[in-house]
Amino acid sequence: DQVVREVVYQCGKTLINLSPVDTSSFASNWFYAWGAPDGLYQPEARNRFEVNRLDRMPKKSASRVVHFVYNNAPYGPALERGHSKQAPQGFVVLTTLAFPNIVANAAAKARAGGAAE
């Protein structure tokens, strides 16, 4: 459960860090949910993933549910396809490529006794 929680958290942080930041609110509209995604696009949202992570992520049985880190901005797919000079290679694909390292780091952190942030 600790490893799963850490992996979900690090994937969310990676998505936020790789998201283009200009005059849009895209990077601030990453959400977290388990079981099913919820929420609507909120142009005024700020760091929703960070705000909701701890209180919404299951503490037990985290490995038995489906976790969603998602962004409802209607222009997200265009940004992922390279319509931003700040993220020409996308951000989801780069997070996907980083996933094996994220899992390895989360497992190492759990073995060392560290908890999800």
C-alpha positions in Angstrom: 0.0 0.0 0.0 2.8 2.4 0.8 4.5 1.8 -2.5 1.3 2.3 -4.4 0.5 5.5 -2.6 4.0 6.8 -3.3 3.9 5.8 -7.0 0.5 7.6 -7.5 1.9 10.7 -5.7 5.1 10.8 -7.7 3.2 10.2 -11.0 1.0 13.2 -10.2 4.0 15.4 -9.2 5.8 14.4 -12.5 2.7 15.3 -14.6 2.4 18.6 -12.9 6.1 19.4 -13.2 6.1 18.5 -16.9 2.9 20.3 -17.7 3.3 23.6 -19.7 2.7 26.7 -17.7 1.9 29.9 -19.6 -1.3 31.9 -19.2 -3.4 28.7 -18.9 -4.4 27.0 -15.7 -3.6 23.5 -17.1 -0.8 22.6 -14.6 -3.1 23.5 -11.7 -6.0 21.3 -12.9 -4.5 17.9 -12.1 -6.9 15.9 -9.9 -6.7 12.7 -8.0 -9.5 10.2 -7.5 -9.7 6.5 -6.8 -12.4 4.1 -8.1 -13.6 6.6 -10.8 -12.5 10.1 -11.9 -14.7 13.0 -10.7 -14.6 16.7 -11.0 -15.0 19.2 -13.8 -12.6 21.6 -15.5 -12.0 24.5 -13.1 -10.0 27.3 -14.7 -9.5 28.9 -11.3 -8.1 25.8 -9.7 -4.7 25.8 -8.2 -2.7 22.7 -7.3 -5.8 20.5 -6.8 -3.7 17.3 -7.0 -1.6 18.5 -4.0 -4.6 19.6 -2.0 -6.6 16.4 -2.5 -3.8 13.8 -2.4 -3.6 13.0 1.3 -7.2 13.2 2.3 -8.5 11.3 -0.8 -6.0 8.5 -1.2 -6.9 5.3 0.7 -4.6 4.6 3.6 -5.3 0.8 3.5 -5.9 -1.4 0.5 -4.4 1.2 -1.8 -3.1 -1.7 -4.0 -6.7 -3.0 -4.5 -8.2 0.1 -6.1 -7.8 1.9 -9.4 -6.2 5.3 -9.0 -6.7 8.2 -11.4 -4.6 11.3 -11.9 -6.4 13.3 -14.5 -6.8 16.7 -16.0 -10.2 17.9 -17.4 -8.8 20.9 -19.3 -10.4 20.6 -22.8 -7.1 21.6 -24.5 -5.1 18.9 -22.7 -4.9 16.5 -25.6 -3.6 19.3 -27.9 -0.9 20.1 -25.4 0.1 16.4 -25.1 0.4 16.3 -28.9 3.0 19.1 -28.9 0.9 22.2 -29.3 3.0 23.9 -26.6 6.6 25.0 -27.0 7.0 24.4 -23.3 6.1 20.7 -23.6 6.7 19.7 -27.2 7.2 16.0 -26.3 4.1 15.9 -24.2 3.9 15.1 -20.5 1.8 12.0 -20.2 4.2 10.1 -22.5 7.2 11.3 -20.6 5.6 10.3 -17.2 4.8 6.9 -18.7 8.5 6.5 -19.7 9.5 7.5 -16.2 7.1 5.0 -14.6 9.6 2.1 -14.1 12.0 4.5 -12.3 9.1 5.9 -10.2 8.1 2.4 -9.1 11.7 1.4 -8.3 12.3 4.6 -6.3 9.0 4.1 -4.3 10.0 0.5 -3.5 13.4 1.6 -2.4 11.8 4.3 -0.2 9.4 1.8 1.4 12.3 -0.7 2.1 14.2 2.2 3.8 11.2 2.9 5.9 10.1 6.2 4.3 6.4 7.1 4.0 4.5 8.7 1.1 4.9 12.5 1.4 
